[in-house]
Amino acid sequence: MKNERKNWFKARQKGSGWLPNSWQGWLVVFVWLLVVTGVISWLNLIFENIWAAMALSILWCSFMLGALTVIAHIKSDKPSRDSSPQ
């Protein structure tokens, strides 16, 4: 019996990136959104200087976007290199 892996994300048909393909993928996206918005809200509360909060928010979003990309890449079918319209 072959143990087949279920993909949490699927490659988009046009363009690049992934879309949630299972409840696990949707859970990852939902938790990711909660964490990102929670930390940004917290940063805005603890910093009186709006520029410091904004800079840290941008760094946080960049880090979290990279983390979501890595998770989607690991838990998906691999996207094709051909992005030309058909």
Phi, psi and omega in degrees: 000126183272129179272100182270134182276132176273128179280132177279333181231154175236149179291142178292150180288320178236141181085199181237162179112185184226159176235146177301136184242351182211176180295331178293320178296317178295324178295318178300314180296317181296313179296321178301314179297318178298316181293315181298309182292325178296314181292321178296319177297317179296318178298321179292333178282322187273339180259127175281330179277115183296329182290324177293317179297320180293317180297315179292327177295319178294317177297318180298314180297321178297315178298313183292325176295320175297319179296317179295322178297317179296316179298314180296322180293319181290319187259035180219170167285152184282133180291150179280155179281341182278108180250014180285142179293148183251000000 
